[in-house]
Amino acid sequence: MTIHMVKLCVGADDVDDLADWQARLLKTLPSPVHHTRMAPKRAEEMLDGGSIYWVIKRAIRVRQRIIDIRTVKDDAGRDLCELVFDPQLVRTYAQPKRPFQGWRYLKPGEAPRDLKSGEAAIDLPPSLDAALKNAGVW
């Protein structure tokens, strides 16, 4: 069964900040990567079509497919988990998410839907987005 990961995108004000950060990485690496101290115990499930869902400004706003999970050494020789992503950023409907440390698993049924091709990615505050959906306007 596929499982996803959700992680805070610390320091990013919007999806464009994430795209800029990863564009800089792509100048020296074949794919964007992110390092974590702990390796996911459910890595095999994440590699079976899983994505990382990035939380930006208290809402999940974008995802990337996870293409590899490997162990690398840091400058001090300690093991790190390296998550390797597909370079394509896929915008999602904003889904409110409270701050948390590290990362969390996300079941496919709980993940926000991708925005369809041609849909505008409007960065509404998550509370307004939820209110519009509840009112049937959105």
Protein Blocks (a to p, Z undefined) as FASTA:
>chain_A
ZZddddddehiabfklmmmmmmmmmmmpcbdcdddfbdcfklmmmmnopacdddeehiaf
bdcddfbdcddddfkopacddddddfbdcddddddddddehiadddfklpccdddehiac
ddddfklmmmmmmnomZZ
